[in-house]
Amino acid sequence: TVLGAGSPLLIREVAELEANLPWTCKVHFPDPNKLHCFQLTVSPDEGYYQGGKFHLAPQHHRNGGNMSKFTKRTFR
């Protein structure tokens, strides 16, 4: 069964994902009708990468898989 973007189950899963992410991670859905297209920003608060911001996005449309890659890295 394929779930559409308006599926109540999928909407609950996305809400649960957002609620359970650590505060150092943010997820953004640019188009609420395309939940497979999202952006994840990770901002480590300790360690070697502290102060960095790592923006990741799935690359479904480019390589046919669901692997993510860095789309942007910034440091303070």
N, C-alpha and C positions, 0 to 999 in steps of 0.2 A: 504494500500500500504506500502510495506517495502522499505525503502531507503537504497541503498548500500553505502559503504564508499566513492565511487567515485561520488555520486550524487551531482550535482551542488547546489541543495538546501541545502543539508547537509553540504557541504563545506562552503557555505555562512554563515550558522548558527554557525558553529564552529569558523569561522573568526570573526563574530560579538560577540560571547561569549568572545573570547580572547581579543578583542578590548575594551570591556565594563567592564572587571573585574577591581576591584580596584587594585591599585599598590601593595597592601598587599597580593594579591592572584595571584598565577601562576597555569596554567593548562599545563599538559604535556601528550602527546599521544605517548606512547612508540612504538606502531605499527599503522601507519597511515591507515591501512586497517581494524583496529578494533577500531572504534571511541567510542564504548561502554566501552572500557577498557582505562581509563585515570587516572591520578593522579592529585590531587589538593593539593597545598601547601598554607597554610594560615599562614602569619607572622604578628600578630597584632602589631601595632605601638603605642598603648596606652592601658591603663588599666592593670588589674591584669595579663593578659597573655602576656604583652609586652615583646618582646625578645624571645618569643617561636616560634617554627616552628611546624606546625601541618600538617602531611601528611595524606591525605584521599584518598581512592580508592573505587569504587563500588564493592560490593561483589556478583554480579550476579551469578557467578559460584558456590558459596558456599551455599547460602541459598535460591536461586531461586527468590529473590526479588531484589529491586534496592536500598536497604538501604546502606548507607556508614558507615564506622567505621574508627576509627583512626588506621592507619597502623604503625605510628611512631610519637613520640613526642620528640622534642629536645629543650633545652633551652641553652642560652649562659652562 
